[in-house]
């Protein structure tokens, strides 16, 4: 019985020291900034409306894959094609593909600086649906209406279809509107909230 304990202890110690010796690379401060050591990730992963399809952004293109048939991968839209549609709408071209949010199976919205656009896949067209003050902070976008709430200094503003309404006119700097008044707690990380029926 005693031999078993000695043998078991020896095996455990041997495996412990073997594991320690297997680590022959020591990370330096520069290794933490080395992008080749980062794990691969998917940028902009979104379900496409109510379809059984998801999309993501890769190499400045919007890619789609069917959940049931992962071998079927299609390029839905390239940055070049998106820029062509933006030019037709008399908007500035983009240097990289923006993050998108699908509204339904055929339309998605995206934000460029202080403008919101909808891209329609059926007509390959872009339309600007909202614009707000570029100095705005604490931006809160309603995903269904694309209305935008934002703050400038300590006042709250709302932009609907490009028309701005000032909600508060507070001059006292100790009173803030539309901002988180204290640290983010209990899942609250915004100072304004959209009504479900807005």
Secondary structure as a PSIPRED ss2 file (coil, helix, strand):
# PSIPRED VFORMAT (PSIPRED V4.0)

   1 X C   1.000  0.000  0.000
   2 X H   0.000  1.000  0.000
   3 X H   0.000  1.000  0.000
   4 X H   0.000  1.000  0.000
   5 X H   0.000  1.000  0.000
   6 X H   0.000  1.000  0.000
   7 X H   0.000  1.000  0.000
   8 X H   0.000  1.000  0.000
   9 X H   0.000  1.000  0.000
  10 X H   0.000  1.000  0.000
  11 X H   0.000  1.000  0.000
  12 X H   0.000  1.000  0.000
  13 X H   0.000  1.000  0.000
  14 X H   0.000  1.000  0.000
  15 X H   0.000  1.000  0.000
  16 X H   0.000  1.000  0.000
  17 X H   0.000  1.000  0.000
  18 X H   0.000  1.000  0.000
  19 X H   0.000  1.000  0.000
  20 X H   0.000  1.000  0.000
  21 X H   0.000  1.000  0.000
  22 X H   0.000  1.000  0.000
  23 X C   1.000  0.000  0.000
  24 X C   1.000  0.000  0.000
  25 X C   1.000  0.000  0.000
  26 X C   1.000  0.000  0.000
  27 X C   1.000  0.000  0.000
  28 X C   1.000  0.000  0.000
  29 X H   0.000  1.000  0.000
  30 X H   0.000  1.000  0.000
  31 X H   0.000  1.000  0.000
  32 X H   0.000  1.000  0.000
  33 X H   0.000  1.000  0.000
  34 X C   1.000  0.000  0.000
  35 X H   0.000  1.000  0.000
  36 X H   0.000  1.000  0.000
  37 X H   0.000  1.000  0.000
  38 X C   1.000  0.000  0.000
  39 X C   1.000  0.000  0.000
  40 X C   1.000  0.000  0.000
  41 X C   1.000  0.000  0.000
  42 X C   1.000  0.000  0.000
  43 X E   0.000  0.000  1.000
  44 X E   0.000  0.000  1.000
  45 X E   0.000  0.000  1.000
  46 X E   0.000  0.000  1.000
  47 X E   0.000  0.000  1.000
  48 X C   1.000  0.000  0.000
  49 X C   1.000  0.000  0.000
  50 X C   1.000  0.000  0.000
  51 X C   1.000  0.000  0.000
  52 X C   1.000  0.000  0.000
  53 X E   0.000  0.000  1.000
  54 X E   0.000  0.000  1.000
  55 X E   0.000  0.000  1.000
  56 X E   0.000  0.000  1.000
  57 X E   0.000  0.000  1.000
  58 X E   0.000  0.000  1.000
  59 X C   1.000  0.000  0.000
  60 X C   1.000  0.000  0.000
  61 X E   0.000  0.000  1.000
  62 X E   0.000  0.000  1.000
  63 X E   0.000  0.000  1.000
  64 X E   0.000  0.000  1.000
  65 X E   0.000  0.000  1.000
  66 X E   0.000  0.000  1.000
  67 X C   1.000  0.000  0.000
  68 X C   1.000  0.000  0.000
  69 X C   1.000  0.000  0.000
  70 X C   1.000  0.000  0.000
  71 X C   1.000  0.000  0.000
  72 X C   1.000  0.000  0.000
  73 X E   0.000  0.000  1.000
  74 X E   0.000  0.000  1.000
  75 X E   0.000  0.000  1.000
  76 X E   0.000  0.000  1.000
  77 X E   0.000  0.000  1.000
  78 X E   0.000  0.000  1.000
  79 X H   0.000  1.000  0.000
  80 X H   0.000  1.000  0.000
  81 X H   0.000  1.000  0.000
  82 X H   0.000  1.000  0.000
  83 X H   0.000  1.000  0.000
  84 X H   0.000  1.000  0.000
  85 X H   0.000  1.000  0.000
  86 X H   0.000  1.000  0.000
  87 X H   0.000  1.000  0.000
  88 X H   0.000  1.000  0.000
  89 X C   1.000  0.000  0.000
  90 X C   1.000  0.000  0.000
  91 X C   1.000  0.000  0.000
  92 X C   1.000  0.000  0.000
  93 X C   1.000  0.000  0.000
  94 X C   1.000  0.000  0.000
  95 X C   1.000  0.000  0.000
  96 X C   1.000  0.000  0.000
  97 X C   1.000  0.000  0.000
  98 X C   1.000  0.000  0.000
  99 X C   1.000  0.000  0.000
 100 X E   0.000  0.000  1.000
 101 X E   0.000  0.000  1.000
 102 X E   0.000  0.000  1.000
 103 X C   1.000  0.000  0.000
 104 X C   1.000  0.000  0.000
 105 X C   1.000  0.000  0.000
 106 X C   1.000  0.000  0.000
 107 X E   0.000  0.000  1.000
 108 X E   0.000  0.000  1.000
 109 X E   0.000  0.000  1.000
 110 X E   0.000  0.000  1.000
 111 X E   0.000  0.000  1.000
 112 X E   0.000  0.000  1.000
 113 X C   1.000  0.000  0.000
 114 X C   1.000  0.000  0.000
 115 X E   0.000  0.000  1.000
 116 X E   0.000  0.000  1.000
 117 X E   0.000  0.000  1.000
 118 X E   0.000  0.000  1.000
 119 X E   0.000  0.000  1.000
 120 X E   0.000  0.000  1.000
 121 X C   1.000  0.000  0.000
 122 X C   1.000  0.000  0.000
 123 X C   1.000  0.000  0.000
 124 X C   1.000  0.000  0.000
 125 X E   0.000  0.000  1.000
 126 X E   0.000  0.000  1.000
 127 X E   0.000  0.000  1.000
 128 X E   0.000  0.000  1.000
 129 X E   0.000  0.000  1.000
 130 X E   0.000  0.000  1.000
 131 X E   0.000  0.000  1.000
 132 X C   1.000  0.000  0.000
 133 X C   1.000  0.000  0.000
 134 X C   1.000  0.000  0.000
 135 X C   1.000  0.000  0.000
 136 X C   1.000  0.000  0.000
 137 X E   0.000  0.000  1.000
 138 X E   0.000  0.000  1.000
 139 X E   0.000  0.000  1.000
 140 X E   0.000  0.000  1.000
 141 X E   0.000  0.000  1.000
 142 X C   1.000  0.000  0.000
 143 X C   1.000  0.000  0.000
 144 X C   1.000  0.000  0.000
 145 X C   1.000  0.000  0.000
 146 X C   1.000  0.000  0.000
 147 X C   1.000  0.000  0.000
 148 X E   0.000  0.000  1.000
 149 X E   0.000  0.000  1.000
 150 X E   0.000  0.000  1.000
 151 X E   0.000  0.000  1.000
 152 X E   0.000  0.000  1.000
 153 X C   1.000  0.000  0.000
 154 X C   1.000  0.000  0.000
 155 X E   0.000  0.000  1.000
 156 X E   0.000  0.000  1.000
 157 X E   0.000  0.000  1.000
 158 X E   0.000  0.000  1.000
 159 X E   0.000  0.000  1.000
 160 X E   0.000  0.000  1.000
 161 X C   1.000  0.000  0.000
 162 X C   1.000  0.000  0.000
 163 X E   0.000  0.000  1.000
 164 X E   0.000  0.000  1.000
 165 X E   0.000  0.000  1.000
 166 X E   0.000  0.000  1.000
 167 X C   1.000  0.000  0.000
 168 X C   1.000  0.000  0.000
 169 X C   1.000  0.000  0.000
 170 X C   1.000  0.000  0.000
 171 X C   1.000  0.000  0.000
 172 X C   1.000  0.000  0.000
 173 X C   1.000  0.000  0.000
 174 X C   1.000  0.000  0.000
 175 X C   1.000  0.000  0.000
 176 X C   1.000  0.000  0.000
 177 X C   1.000  0.000  0.000
 178 X E   0.000  0.000  1.000
 179 X C   1.000  0.000  0.000
 180 X C   1.000  0.000  0.000
 181 X C   1.000  0.000  0.000
 182 X C   1.000  0.000  0.000
 183 X C   1.000  0.000  0.000
 184 X C   1.000  0.000  0.000
 185 X E   0.000  0.000  1.000
 186 X C   1.000  0.000  0.000
 187 X C   1.000  0.000  0.000
 188 X E   0.000  0.000  1.000
 189 X C   1.000  0.000  0.000
 190 X C   1.000  0.000  0.000
 191 X E   0.000  0.000  1.000
 192 X C   1.000  0.000  0.000
 193 X C   1.000  0.000  0.000
 194 X C   1.000  0.000  0.000
 195 X C   1.000  0.000  0.000
 196 X C   1.000  0.000  0.000
 197 X C   1.000  0.000  0.000
 198 X C   1.000  0.000  0.000
